[in-house]
Amino acid sequence: MKYRLILLFFFILSFSGYAQDLRLQKGMITDSVPIPGTDHMNYAIYLPEDYNPDREWPVIFVFDIKGKGKRALEAFAAAPGTGDFILVGSNNVQNTSYEANFYIAKKLFSVVLKNFATDSRRIYTSGFSGGARLATAIATISDDVKGVIACGAALPGNGKYMPQKNSFLFVGLTGDEEGNYQEMKNTVNILKDKKFRADLLVYDGASYYPPAEYMDKAVRTLTLKGITGGTLPGGKKVIDSLFKADMEFNKSRERKGRALYAFNDIEQLMDNYDGYVDKKLFRERRREIRKTPIFRKQRSDSYGISEMESNYITDYLTFLSEDMTSGNMAQLPSWEEEMIALGKLEKGTNKAQAKMAKRLKNMLTEITRETIPTLDREKDTDRLLFANAFLVLLDPGAEDAYLEVLRYSVKKSEYGMALFYLEQLLQNGFKDVKRLNADEDLALLRILPEYSDILEENGLKSLY
């Protein structure tokens, strides 16, 4: 199923409890559908092209604190396998308490399950980053949810909502350059130890929204496991169709240069199709992959990566916590040396190490960005100055972080530091002098002769 904006098949749905009829479109995403009886609560919804209430349809409730409902549904709607699914995305979840988001989710579940023809055997939750943690938490406390597709993160930060019993299927997705890559790997292992039927899909890069083919495989995996687990109907013809799609996906990974991933994927498929597909087919496919030079190179490159990365993570988390707490700017040169070393790994010939280096940088960036909103702008000046300077070190293109460094260094009367970062900012291509001149927090910086000199040296017009 392709997400097609050109479809214009309108139909009216009249439901009890609604103040008025809803005009929705089949085969398209309709945004901002109101939830009756609430103030400003609404959602985005996708209905299959041939939707009718005479049959029951699987449904995926999607939570995305960052992109909200419509954008989250677009990521799913791009996957061919979701054509027969009702997709529902909340527009109201926020980066707040689980209890507050549970209330929103409860309202959403209530209106959708009451007014649309849904299949109680195929009610799933999904989400991205913080929304994925919410999706897992909802599945943990609800007997209705049969499976979770978690993208970028999974385990709730609140221990009360950690999954304990094998009550739902789980598919985790992460990019091999994402900062949460190791967390997702560990999550799947933790769930498997608790007897969950859990899979991990790893795509190339660090995209917030996984590629469509991986979303498609995630949905296919839930369907397969529902059938093999006895909760969904499906005979040999359906299993064969799913198997054919999975093997084509596997071979396409190898064609795209991900031979090691394809090899590991076969291990997962062998487990998922156990008792339904002859294991000889999987063994032959493994031998086929193992013979290729690219597989041998990737396997060689990956030796020792897990242990190396684990050591990096332990050290980085320990030292970053200490430095962030103290706000000690004197530690930045040491971090700069570390970033230079990671940069060399990124540019090296060992692709596994290059991926690891990118993951580590992304992990540090995500931790820092998550920490900054928790700090008090008046009381935590030193910590905020360090955090934003650290972001600049990780990403020289982070203009907002540069401006924060200027503000906090001026607040501390560290004008030499402010001028240093101003020069770096301009040398990186920043040209919005009006923004600098309009910032009240930089007033004392602007009256310095050096401020105008730096602007003029970078081809910009000074204020004075």
GIZI-V616691 format. One line per field, one symbol per residue. phi: phi as a letter, one per 20 degrees, with the letter a starting at -180 (. if undefined). psi: psi as a letter, one per 20 degrees, with the letter a starting at -180 (. if undefined). Layout:
phi: ???
psi: ???
This chain:
phi: .efdfefceebeddcfnefbfdddcfmbeddlffegncemebbdbddggdgbfececfcdedcbfeemffffffffffegfefddedccfdcfcecffffffffffffggffffdcedefecdcdbaclgffffgfffffedeefdacdddnabfffeffdffddfdbfbcdcbefdffegfffffgffffffemfecccdddfnbffdfggfffffffffffgffffenecfqefffgfffffffffgffffffendffffffffgffgffegndcgfgfffffffffffffffffffffegnfgfffffgfgfffffffffffemeffefgffffffffffffgefeefffffggffffffffffffffgfeeefeedgfffffgfffffffbfeffffgfffgffffgemeffffffffffgffeofcefgfffeeffdgfffefgfgffffffdmdeefd
psi: pqooiiploqqpooqqiphrqporpqjrpprlpqoqjrojprrqqppqhkpqjirqqqqppppohgiagghghhhghiphijhjqppppqjiqrmbqhgghhgghggggghghhiqnqoiiloqqrrpdhhhgggggghhipihpiqpopohrgpqhohhkpphqniqqppppqqjjqhjghghghgghghhhjjqnpqpporpbkpgpqqhhhgghgghgggghgghijiqqoahggghggggghhggghhgghjjmggghghhhgghhghjpihppihhhhghghgghiqhhghghgghipigggghggggggghghhgghhghkohiihhghhhghgghhhhhiriohghgggghggghghgggghhhgiiqphhhlgghhggghhhghghnijnghhghhggghhghjkmhggghghgggghhjjpjmhhgghiohijghhhiphhghggghhjkqprh.
